[in-house]
Amino acid sequence: MTGEPLNEAATAGMITIDFLVPGFSKCGTTTLCAMLAQHPDIYIPELKEPWYFSSDDFPAKQADYIQHFSPALPGQLLGEGSVNYSGYQKEDISIARIRDNNPACRFIFIARNPLRRIESSYREMHHSGVKFGLNAPYSLAENLEMFPQMIKDSQFFARISKYLAAFGEQSIRVIFLEDLKADPQAEMAKCFRHLGVDSGFRVQQAPRLNRGSSKYYDSRILRHIRSKPWTGFKLARLNPEQQDRLLIPLGLRRPFKRPIQWDARSLAMVREQVAPDARRFLQAFGKPADFWEI
């Protein structure tokens, strides 16, 4: 059952969120939230990632945020899954605001092999680049150098340590995507027990959402077209969805069909910057050191 307002923000009209799925990004949070939302005692908004607590215009978004939860039934736990709450660029402000709003909030984190997370992030950088006005390099190593969040957001122990310090380990449940795929009922039961709802509820097997196979990248020809002032501005008039409808059939936006190529430089960066953190994370959450082969 949702809690009573706990602070001035709540008594002024702020909503109390019972739980969050703040990470880790590109580790299956979309699928996990879809499975959590099947439980009759849980409500997750249709907009799974409202990015409220990390927003630059945080106070102005309060009314919209509350509105997202208006369809919830009395007694349902309220939760959402904005993964940038655990992104290194926004984690500090997010944690401070969550703690001010609801210090009793519970959290579920889902992790996966960091190599697979980085590959998924690479695909997303290419797929969504037009939305943010950037051209991600084709080289994985150059991506890791240009976008430091690809490494830092794969340092799960560093990221979750701040939540442990702010809220305590009793408030946090960690599951692994590899386990969720192998035995979804057992892993969801752990989540439901953590949230205090009926852990015997049987979830329907949810399809893997936000799959890498659904991501596209710009061909070199398309990048050339975008870079020219007499053609680029015409494309910019179309939103990303319109561009996909136009450019995918023409072969200018292409699906990722081949495995991501790891070269010596990108592997060295991961071994140096991610592997030590991964070992600490696995040890802290009950997994053998070789659970992920990095």
N, C-alpha and C positions, 0 to 999 in steps of 0.2 A: 504494500500500500504506500502511496506517495506520502512523504513526510510533510510536517508543518513547516512554514517559513522559519528560517533559522537566523536571519540577519536583517539589517535595514533594507538591503536591496530586495529581499523577498517580501517584506511587509509592504514595500512600496509598489508591489505588483510583479516582482520577479518570480519566475517559476522555479520550483525545486526539482532538479534532475536527479533521478535515483541512481543511474549508472551511465557510464560512457564506455565506448569501445574506441579508444583514442589511438590505437596503433596495433601493429606497425604498418606503415603504408606499403602497398603492393604485396601484402602477405595473406590476403583472403578476408579482409574485414567486410567487404561487401557481401560475400557469401555467408559469413558468420552472422551478420546483422539480419540477413534474410531468414536464417534459421531461428535466431532468437525471436524474431517478430512473429513466428508461428505460434508461440506460446500464448494462451489466452490471457495470462496475467501480465503480459509485456506489451508495451506500445513503443514502436520506433516510427518516426515520421516517414512519409514517402520520400522526402528529401533527406536521405541518410546522412549527408554531410553539410549541415548548415553553417559550419565554420564560425559559430557565434563567439565563443570564448577567445578565439584568436583574432577576431576582426579588428581592423584599424578603426572602424567606427562603431565600436562595441556598444556604447549607450544607445545610439540611434537604432540599433537592430533589435532592441529588446521586444518591442511589440510584435514584430514579424516572427521572432523566435518563439514567443509564447503561442502565436497562432498556429505554428506547425504542430503543436500538441493538442489543439482543441478537439480533434476527433477521438481522443483517448477516452475510454470508459472509466467510470469511478473505480478506484482500487487498482487499476493497472499501474505497473511500474513504468516510469518514463525514462527513455534512453535514446542515445544517438551515437553516431560513429564517425565523427570528424577526425581523420587521421593526422591532420596537421597540428592537432593538440600535442602530439608527441614528436613532431618535426623539430629539429634543433633550432630552426629560425623562430619558432613560435611557442616552444614549450614553456618557457619561463613565464610569459604573460598569461598563457592559458592556465597553467597550474595556479597562479595567483588568483585569477578570477574564479576558477572553479572552487578553490578553497574558500574564497570569500562568500560565494553563493551557497555552497553546500559542502562543508567539511566532512560530512558523512557519506559522500558519494562513493560508489564502488566502481571498479574498473576491470575490464577484460582486455587483455592484450593477446594478439595472435602473432606468432613468429614463424618464419620459415628459413630454410637455408639462405644465408645472405647472398650467395652467388645468384640464386634464382631471383631473389628480390632485386638485385642490381639489374639483371637482365630485363625484368618486368619494368623497372624504372626507365631503362634505356628505351624500350618500346613506347612507353608513355610519353617520354620527352619528344620523340619523333611524331607520335600520333597527335599530340596536343600542341605542338609547336606553333601552329598557325594561330591558335587561340591567344597565345601569349607573345606573339611577334618574335619568335626566335627560331633559328635554324640549328638544331642539334647536330654536332659532328657525326659523320658515319662511323668513325673510329670510336670504339668503346673507351679506350684509354683517354682520348681527348675529351670525351664526355665526362669522365671521372674528374678530370682536371678543370673543366669549365664549370661543372655543377657540383660543388663540394657536398651538397646535400645527399648526393647519391651514395657517398661513403658514410657520411655522418649519420644519416637516417638508417644505415645498415648496422650501426654500432648499438645494438639493442640494449646491452647492459648499461651503457652510458645514458641512453635515453630513459630507460625505466628507473634508473637510480634516483632521478629527481622526483619521480612519483612516489617511490618508496620513502624518500626522506620527507615528503610533504604529507603523505596520507597513511603511511605504515603498511607493512606487508599483508596485514589481515584484510585490507581493502582491495587487494589486487589478485586476480587470477590470470595466470598465463597458460595458454594452450599453444599447440604447435599445429601448423597446417598439415604436416605429414600425418599426425595422429588423427586430425579431423577427417582426412580423406580415408584413412584406414578403418576407423570406427566412429562414425559421426554420432551415434547414440550415446556412447560412453563419454565423448568429449562434451556434448551438449548437456548431459546430466551434470557434469562438473560445473558448467556455467550456470545452470539453473540452481544448483545448490548454493553457489556463491551469491546469487541474487536473492535467495530465500523464497523461491517459488517451487512448485511441484517438480521434482527432478525426474519423476517417472513419466513425464509427458513425452510421447513419441513424436519426434519431428519427421517430416517427410524429407526424403533426400533432396536437397536443393541443388540445382544445377550450378556448376562453377560459373560465377558471374564475373564480368570484366576480364575475360580471358585475353591472354596475349595474342591469340589467333584472331581476335577481333580488332587488332590495332593495325594502323596503316602508316606508311612513311612517304614523304615526297620524293619523287624521282629527281635526278639531277636536272632533267629538262624542266620540270616544274619549278625547281628552285631558281633556275635561270629566268623563267617567265616572271616569277615573283619579284626578282631583283630589278627588273626593268621598269622605269617610271611610267612608260606608256602602256604597260600591261598589268603591272603589279597593283596599281590603284583600282583597276577594274575587279580583280579578284578580291581585294580588300573590302569591296562593297558587299560581298557575300559572307554570311556567317559560316562557321566551320561545317555545319550539317549540310548547308546548300553546296558548299565546295565539294564535300564528299560525294553527294549525289551527282554532281557534274563530272568530277575528275576521276573517280574510281572506274567508271565504265570506259574511260579513255586510256586507262593504264597509267595515268600520271600520279595517282595515289595508289600505292601497292601494298598488299598485305605482307606481314612477316611470315615467311614460309620456312626459312632456314634457321638453324640454331644461331644464337649470337656468338660471334667469334671473339674468343679471349686470346689476346696476344701476351707476350712475356711481360710487357710494361703494365698492363691492366692487372694481370695475376700478381705481379710483385706488389702493386699498390694494395690489393686486397689482403695478401698475406701479411703485409706490414701493419696496415691500419685497421683491418677488420677481424682477422683471425684471433688475435689475443682477446679482443672484446667478446667474440663468439664463445671462446672457451670459458670465460668467466660467466657468461649468460647461461650456458648449458649446465655448468656446475651449480649455479644458484637455483636453477629450476628443475633439477633432478634428472638431467640427461647425461649420458656418457660423453666424454670429450670427442669421440669420433661419430656422434650422431649425425653431424653435418660433415661431409668430406670437403674440407676447404684446403 
